[in-house]
Each structure stands twice: as structure tokens, then as C-alpha cells.
């Protein structure tokens, strides 16, 4: 079924490219199997195309793990959506460093990137590719198109659900563009197909567009907690709206905390529940071990059916090295790449000189044997504690389905209930209303799971924004939230310091223009409608 995207990964990318040419030139191909009309003769094609949209977050081409890539440029492993997004959200912060010397990768943690950085450029391209795919799906599923193909009513009802999901996925990618790049080019299904230069949209306008799209599909997408696992539903829409509103002051200068309270409250009442064991959220069976009841929207992976060198393959393999045993992680070998800084480790300690092994917080998932807490040389894997959060083993310790040990089954929890609880508490502190008692209760539910008891619960007097940003790190580290969080708290550039930020061991502040990334120089060179973000 769809929950693993197992049988639906077909080559719609090349079809979209052909349709563009066909509409422009009105030519007929010798092989009519390539036409849109022929492709949609099979009723399953609509769901297959939708699956391609979801798969674009997890894999990098048509033939995993490599071959027939979606994008030409970086290696397929480097250019996968989640891998790129994770790097921009984590390597730029106190939560992660990487020991490799691939191209300009170290510029991310150093915060000295330029508009020529290939990782930033390829994230930009990946986002726009996802948007283009969603646009094409919407063009091919209009009532007029369905009428011309004689699509019967029951399938039409399904397609209406699919269209809402496609619009959600497009909104998600545009949200990433809003957050990362601020002022990207903007194209919808209403724009012409073929060669033209997209107009640039300003950040506040893109905010309004995403908000409008999500509000428009809120009542038409499948009800909360009622869709197949791995597919978006009403709760995913609510969560993305809450994320949009949570960061509204950054995007358009408005405080929308009241809306954050509204939508996180809806999520809390939608039947989700915290899994009993924090580690279960990040294991190979996190789609069945109870974690699925906490996860609102995952990026799904399967060791057999969704093979890629990005995504969870990167996150699991690259975190293993030194004295770590790859078998404990269900993989055939570590890549000795990503670790964390002492700044994250210290958030779990009452005293920075205390050993992390004595911490009772079960969220402190670090490997310390043979590892130094402080980093002297980023290139050395043993400098900095390793993170053991994500594994390709199930709750019984059994490895994932791929017998080679290359590709994990572990799904990535993009949105989960614990985050909604933390968002509610923060929004309350920022003047959004809600209940102080409810905010404290939500935080204590997370801390009781983390400690196994109520001894470390907080009271209302402990609840402030300094506590929230640190608790978000303790609960959500390595889940691709940190950069956005630090920017919202004004700690990402000019006010925050952590090891090797700015390229120096002790860390330093950087210029605030780096709160958004540059429009890639390669796109500026071909699209005269684009203006570079300030500072670049």
C-alpha cells in the first residue's frame, strides 16, 4: 500500500518534461505511450503520480539508489531533499558538525557560505523541482482533464483528495523556500508551460500564499488521523499552519501566536498520543511500534523499496564511526561524519563538568567512548560526542529489511505531537492566549516520558522563553528544526555563539543577513527577474 510508497515510483518526471514540450509545440511523438492521455488510461496512474510527489522527499531519482537522477549537478546522494534540508537546518547550528571536506560543506557550520555554495544551490533546485511536479499533477487533474478522459465518479472523489495532498506538499516545499530563501521565484499550475522566467515573490506575499493554500484545503483534505500512514491529512495541514504562524514575526513582522494556540490545540485533540519510549520514535519499526501515534507527518523510508544515499541512509550511517559498532545501528558500516557540539550536550547537564552518562534524561542519546566532548579538529570524527538517536533496528534490536545493511527502514518524523506541545507553550508565552496550566502540563508530559517519573517536572515559574528554546533542543535535536528555532529566538547569527561557529574553535557571532540563504548565483545568472537577498 501507499504507506511505504512501494509500487508507485514511476517516471513522471520525464512525462512532465514531455508535456511541457507537447503543449508548447503541438507535436505528436512517434511513441504515443509518452503522452499524458495514454499515461492516464490506467486509473492507478493518478495515485502513482501522487506517490512520486511524496517520494520526492525521500529519494533522488527514478532508479534508486542512483541512476536516472531528478537533478543534474551534485551526486544523487548529496542532492536528496531530506539530506539537503537536514544539513541546512542542522549543520548551520550548535547541534551538528560534519568532518568531511566535500566541496563547501564546512561553510555551513562556519556560516561563511556564498551564493555559489553547491549545497544551498541544490536545496533551492530540489524545492523548485518539487513545486514543478506538484504543479503538473494539478494541471493533469482539473475537472476539464478528467471530463476529457471520462473518469468515473468514485475515482474523481479520490482524485479530489489527491489534489488536496498535492497542494499540501507544494505548500510544504514553498514553506521551506520561505524559511530558507525568503524571496524565491514563484510558479503555480496557472503559469504557462515551457520556457519563461518566473517572477520573484517577496517573503510576506509568499507567506500569504501558503496560508491561503492551507486554509483552502483544510476542510477538503482527509480528516485528521484518517489517511494512510505516510500521507498528509488535516492534522498535517494544521501543523504546517502552526509552523507558519509560529515564525510569522520573522517572515512578515506579525505576531500570530493566537493562531498557533488554535491549531496546536486542534492537533492535541485529534487523537494523537505520545509513544511511551522516546527512542521508539527513531527506530526501524517507528511506523508500527506506537511511534506512529505521535508522528503527524513522516517522510517514509523502506530499505528495499526506497533506496537512496540521502535521507535516513545519510543520517544513520554518517553518525556512526570511531569505536561505535555499526551492528548496533543495523547497518553494515559507519561513514564517520556527523557529531554534535558541547553546546547541545551541555543543555542536558546541570553542571557542564558533569558526565553525560549520569544524566537521567533518556533523550540524551550520545556515544562518548573514545569521543571527546569538546572539538579540537572538526575533521576528526572522535572530536565531539556522537549521536545515537536514529537507528536501523527495531524495538527488539533486529536490523531493518535490507539484507545488505545499506538502506534503513527508519522513517523521519517531520512533524510530531511533542513539537506541537512545545509550540503551544511558546505561543502562550508570546502572548497567544491559551492556558498557562495547559502549557505546563504539555511540557511535563514530555519530561515525564524523558525521565520516567515526575521528579523533574517544571512549575509555572520555570516556564519562560529561555527554558523553551533549550527544551526544544533537548526534545527535537537532529529533527531539522534548530536553525528555524534559533532565528525565531534571535540566536542564530549576531547573538548566538557555539563551537566553531564563524570558523573559529570558540565560536563567534555572524552577520544577521545570514538568517536567510542567498538566491543561488546560477539562477540569478539566467533569471533576470530575480534580485539577490541583501548581504550577498
Residue, then its C-alpha position, 0 to 999 in steps of 0.5 A: x500500500x501507499x504507506x511505504x510508497x512501494x509500487x508507485x515510483x514511476x517516471x513522471x518526471x520525464x512525462x512532465x518534461x514531455x508535456x511541457x514540450x507537447x503543449x508548447x509545440x503541438x507535436x505528436x511523438x512517434x511513441x504515443x505511450x509518452x503522452x499524458x492521455x495514454x499515461x492516464x488510461x490506467x486509473x492507478x496512474x493518478x495515485x502513482x503520480x501522487x506517490x512520486x510527489x511524496x517520494x520526492x522527499x525521500x529519494x533522488x531519482x527514478x532508479x534508486x539508489x542512483x541512476x536516472x537522477x531528478x537533478x543534474x549537478x551534485x551526486x544523487x546522494x548529496x542532492x536528496x531533499x531530506x539530506x539537503x534540508x537536514x544539513x541546512x537546518x542542522x549543520x548551520x547550528x550548535x547541534x551538528x558538525x560534519x568532518x568531511x571536506x566535500x566541496x563547501x560543506x564546512x561553510x555551513x557550520x562556519x556560516x561563511x557560505x556564498x551564493x555559489x555554495x553547491x549545497x544551498x544551490x541544490x536545496x533551492x533546485x530540489x524545492x523548485x523541482x518539487x513545486x514543478x511536479x506538484x504543479x503538473x499533477x494539478x494541471x493533469x487533474x482539473x475537472x476539464x482533464x478528467x471530463x476529457x478522459x471520462x473518469x468515473x465518479x468514485x475515482x474523481x472523489x479520490x482524485x479530489x483528495x489527491x489534489x488536496x495532498x498535492x497542494x499540501x506538499x507544494x505548500x510544504x516545499x514553498x514553506x521551506x523556500x520561505x524559511x530558507x530563501x525568503x524571496x524565491x521565484x514563484x510558479x503555480x499550475x496557472x503559469x504557462x508551460x515551457x520556457x519563461x522566467x518566473x517572477x520573484x515573490x517577496x517573503x510576506x506575499x509568499x507567506x500569504x500564499x501558503x496560508x491561503x493554500x492551507x486554509x483552502x484545503x483544510x476542510x477538503x483534505x482527509x480528516x485528521x488521523x484518517x489517511x494512510x500512514x505516510x500521507x498528509x491529512x488535516x492534522x498535517x495541514x494544521x501543523x504546517x499552519x502552526x509552523x507558519x504562524x509560529x515564525x510569522x514575526x520573522x517572515x512578515x513582522x506579525x505576531x500570530x501566536x493566537x493562531x498557533x494556540x488554535x491549531x496546536x490545540x486542534x492537533x492535541x485533540x485529534x487523537x494523537x498520543x505520545x509513544x511511551x519510549x522516546x527512542x521508539x520514535x527513531x527506530x526501524x519499526x517507528x511506523x508500527x511500534x506506537x511511534x506512529x501515534x505521535x508522528x503527524x507527518x513522516x517522510x517514509x523510508x523502506x530499505x528495499x523499496x526506497x533506496x537512496x544515499x540521502x535521507x535516513x541512509x545519510x543520517x544513520x550511517x554518517x553518525x556512526x564511526x570511531x569505536x561505535x559498532x555499526x551492528x548496533x545501528x543495523x547497518x553494515x558500516x559507519x561513514x564517520x561524519x556527523x557529531x554534535x557540539x558541547x553546546x547541545x550536550x551541555x543543555x542536558x547537564x546541570x553542571x557542564x563538568x558533569x558526565x553525560x552518562x549520569x544524566x537521567x534524561x533518556x533523550x540524551x542519546x550520545x556515544x562518548x567512548x573514545x569521543x571527546x566532548x569538546x572539538x579540537x579538529x572538526x575533521x576528526x570524527x572522535x572530536x565531539x560526542x556522537x549521536x545515537x538517536x536514529x537507528x536501523x533496528x527495531x524495538x527488539x534490536x533486529x536490523x531493518x529489511x535490507x539484507x545488505x545493511x545499506x538502506x534503513x527502514x527508519x522513517x523521519x518524523x517531520x512533524x510530531x505531537x511533542x513539537x506541537x506541545x512545545x509550540x503551544x507553550x511558546x505561543x502562550x508565552x508570546x502572548x497567544x492566549x491559551x492556558x498557562x496550566x495547559x502549557x505546563x502540563x504539555x511540557x511535563x508530559x514530555x519530561x515525564x516520558x524523558x525521565x520516567x517519573x515526575x521528579x523533574x517536572x517544571x512549575x509555572x515559574x520555570x516556564x519562560x522563553x529561555x527554558x523553551x528554546x533549550x527544551x526544544x533542543x533537548x526534545x527535537x535535536x537532529x529533527x531539522x528544526x534548530x536553525x528555524x528555532x534559533x532565528x525565531x529566538x534571535x540566536x542564530x547569527x549576531x547573538x548566538x555563539x557555539x563551537x566553531x561557529x564563524x570558523x573559529x574553535x570558540x565560536x563567534x557571532x555572524x552577520x544577521x543577513x545570514x538568517x536567510x540563504x542567498x538566491x543561488x548565483x546560477x539562477x540569478x545568472x539566467x533569471x533576470x527577474x530575480x534580485x539577490x537577498x541583501x548581504x550577498 
